[in-house]
Amino acid sequence: MSNRHLTKIPHHVAIIMDGNGRWARGQSLSRLEGHKKGSEVAREIVTAASRIGVEYLTLYAFSSENWRRDPHEVSGLMALLQHYLETEAEELHKEGVRLKVIGERSLLPNTILNLVEHVEELTKRNKTLTLQMAISYGSRAEILHATQEIAKKTRDHRLDPEDITEKIFNEHLYTAGIPDPDLLIRTSGEQRISNYLLWQVAYTELVFVDKFWPEFTPEDFMEALLTYQNRERRFGTAA
């Protein structure tokens, strides 16, 4: 894979990694086998993004709604996540990748939470790529949480309602300190946002890919970046 045709690299790419289960069904495999293959693809895309020069990559790994799935599948997903954190921590650190996890951490098993905090601490000074993993994440919950935190500050007279701005609101989101995505990619052919970064993607370019996530390649990632490059972003201004 080469980035020789890229003249405009997005600072921040967000991805909805969709289609693991449907891919597995088509291969007569279990859903967990689909998720395992999907985690291998995620590793490849993290490497590709880092080499291309993307500064921030946010992957939708596990939504707040996913907790309602079959308990066997949920436990398998948690085991995969634990394995990824245990085996990839040193490699991420070596490659200069900073890990940040966004979502409702209180719902995570203690083993996972401890690993998350360990890898975040290990990689916190890395500069090559910031990898945000959205785990136990739902954008409505994030917005509600931010609203509650701001309301507490106004109740305690630490913040005047008139001083609440978009900047203030951004500072209370899970993604505080991270720029909004320039590009959102969703695989599997579905064309919806699915409670993902609703506030942050207000002016994000959207690219929908017909392949299931386990079929997605670094070349497909490059094609999505080329599609982004050829678009004109106006941010609500006149043409």
Buried (B, 14 or more C-beta within 10 A) or exposed (E): EEBEEBEEBBBBBBBBBBBBBBBBEEEEBBBBBBBBBBBEBBBBBBBBBBBBEBBBBBBBBBBBEBBEBEEEBBEBBBBBBBEBBEEBBEEBBEBEBBBBBBBBBEEBEEBBBEBBEBBBEBBEEBEBBBBBBBBBBBBEBBBEBBEEBBEEBEEEEEBEEEEBEEEEBBEBBBBEEBEBBBBBBBBBEBEEBBBBBBBBBEEBBBBBBEBBBBBBBBEBBBBBBBBBBEEEEEEEEEE
